[in-house]
Amino acid sequence: MAENKTRQTDESVQSFLQGVEDQRKREDSFELVRLMEEATGEPAKMWGSAIVGFGSYHYKYESGREGDNMLIGFSPRKDTFALYGLNVFEGYDEMLGELGKHKTGKGCLYVRSLKDVDVAVLKDIMARATKQQRENHPD
C-alpha cells in the first residue's frame, strides 16, 4: 500500500518561512502560524516540504489504508495561501460568506493575503475546524 507523500518532518518551520521571498507573504505566514497555534494549542510543524501543519490525527479507512494527517495547516504558495482542514464543520459555507475575498477548491480555502479577509472570522473558522477534527478523530 502506498504511503502518504505528505508526512510530518523535523524540518524547521522558521527556516522554511524565512525563505518565503515576498515580504508581505512572509509576514502573513508568521501571522498564520500565530493564529493556527492559538486555534489548536499545538506548535507548528512541517508536513512535507511546503506545508505548515498544527496537531495531528491518525485515520484508518475500511479499505485498510491508514496514516496521519494534520488537524489544520497552510502552505504559502506563489499567488495564494492554501489553508487545509478547515471545511469539516457544519456552517463552514455560511461563514465563508462573512470571510472576505477567497476561493475554494479540492478541500482547500485559498486567500491571497490576510488583509483581504476578516481575521476574526478566519480565527473562528480555525477554532471550529480544530474542534470538529478532534471530535471526528478522537485519540
C-alpha positions as CSV (number, residue, x, y, z in Angstrom):
1,M,0.0,0.0,0.0
2,A,1.3,3.4,-0.9
3,E,2.5,5.7,1.8
4,N,1.3,9.3,2.1
5,K,3.6,11.8,0.4
6,T,2.8,14.5,3.0
7,R,4.2,13.4,6.4
8,Q,5.3,15.4,9.4
9,T,9.1,16.2,9.3
10,D,11.7,17.6,11.6
11,E,12.5,20.5,9.2
12,S,12.4,24.0,10.7
13,V,9.2,25.9,10.2
14,Q,11.1,29.1,10.9
15,S,13.7,28.4,8.2
16,F,11.0,27.5,5.7
17,L,9.0,30.7,6.3
18,Q,12.2,32.9,6.3
19,G,12.7,31.5,2.8
20,V,9.4,33.0,1.5
21,E,10.6,35.6,-0.9
22,D,7.7,38.1,-0.8
23,Q,7.9,40.1,2.4
24,R,4.1,40.5,2.8
25,K,3.5,36.8,2.2
26,R,6.3,36.0,4.7
27,E,4.7,38.3,7.3
28,D,1.3,36.8,6.7
29,S,2.8,33.3,7.1
30,F,4.1,34.1,10.5
31,E,0.7,35.6,11.4
32,L,-1.0,32.4,10.2
33,V,1.4,30.4,12.4
34,R,0.3,32.5,15.4
35,L,-3.4,32.2,14.6
36,M,-3.3,28.4,14.0
37,E,-1.2,27.8,17.1
38,E,-3.8,29.7,19.1
39,A,-6.7,27.8,17.5
40,T,-5.1,24.4,18.0
41,G,-2.9,24.8,21.0
42,E,-0.3,22.9,19.0
43,P,3.1,24.1,17.7
44,A,3.8,24.5,14.0
45,K,5.4,21.5,12.3
46,M,6.5,21.0,8.7
47,W,4.4,18.5,6.7
48,G,6.3,17.5,3.6
49,S,8.5,20.3,2.1
50,A,6.0,23.1,1.9
51,I,3.1,22.7,4.3
52,V,3.0,24.1,7.9
53,G,0.6,21.9,10.0
54,F,-0.7,22.0,13.5
55,G,-1.6,19.0,15.6
56,S,-2.3,15.6,14.1
57,Y,-4.6,12.6,14.0
58,H,-4.5,9.1,12.9
59,Y,-7.0,7.7,10.4
60,K,-7.9,4.3,9.1
61,Y,-10.2,3.6,6.2
62,E,-12.3,0.4,5.8
63,S,-10.0,-0.4,2.8
64,G,-7.2,-0.8,5.3
65,R,-5.4,2.4,4.2
66,E,-4.2,4.4,7.2
67,G,-1.9,7.3,8.1
68,D,-1.5,10.5,9.9
69,N,-2.7,14.0,8.9
70,M,-2.5,17.5,10.4
71,L,-5.6,19.0,12.1
72,I,-5.2,22.2,10.1
73,G,-2.4,23.8,8.2
74,F,-1.4,26.1,5.4
75,S,1.1,26.5,2.5
76,P,2.4,29.8,1.3
77,R,2.1,29.3,-2.5
78,K,3.2,31.8,-5.1
79,D,-0.1,33.6,-5.6
80,T,-2.2,32.5,-2.6
81,F,-2.2,30.7,0.7
82,A,-3.7,27.3,0.7
83,L,-5.4,26.6,4.0
84,Y,-6.1,22.9,4.9
85,G,-8.5,21.1,7.1
86,L,-11.0,23.9,7.6
87,N,-14.0,22.7,5.7
88,V,-15.0,20.0,8.2
89,F,-17.8,21.6,10.2
90,E,-21.4,22.4,9.7
91,G,-21.9,26.1,8.9
92,Y,-18.5,26.4,7.1
93,D,-20.0,27.5,3.8
94,E,-22.1,30.2,5.6
95,M,-19.1,31.5,7.4
96,L,-17.2,31.9,4.1
97,G,-19.8,34.5,3.1
98,E,-18.5,36.6,6.0
99,L,-14.8,35.9,5.4
100,G,-14.0,38.3,2.6
101,K,-12.1,37.7,-0.6
102,H,-11.3,34.0,-1.1
103,K,-11.6,30.9,-3.3
104,T,-12.3,27.3,-2.5
105,G,-11.3,24.1,-4.3
106,K,-10.3,20.5,-3.6
107,G,-11.0,20.8,0.1
108,C,-8.8,23.9,0.5
109,L,-9.5,27.5,1.2
110,Y,-7.4,30.0,-0.8
111,V,-6.7,33.5,0.2
112,R,-4.2,35.9,-1.3
113,S,-3.5,38.0,1.8
114,L,-4.7,38.3,5.3
115,K,-5.7,41.9,4.5
116,D,-8.3,40.5,2.1
117,V,-10.2,38.7,4.8
118,D,-11.9,39.3,8.2
119,V,-9.3,37.8,10.5
120,A,-11.8,37.4,13.3
121,V,-14.0,35.2,11.0
122,L,-10.9,33.2,9.9
123,K,-10.0,32.6,13.6
124,D,-13.5,31.4,14.3
125,I,-13.3,29.0,11.3
126,M,-9.9,27.7,12.5
127,A,-11.2,27.1,16.0
128,R,-14.4,25.4,14.8
129,A,-12.5,23.2,12.3
130,T,-10.0,22.2,15.1
131,K,-12.8,21.2,17.4
132,Q,-14.6,19.2,14.7
133,Q,-11.3,17.5,13.6
134,R,-10.7,16.4,17.2
135,E,-14.3,15.1,17.5
136,N,-14.0,13.3,14.2
137,H,-10.7,11.7,15.2
138,P,-10.5,11.1,18.9
139,D,-7.3,9.6,20.1
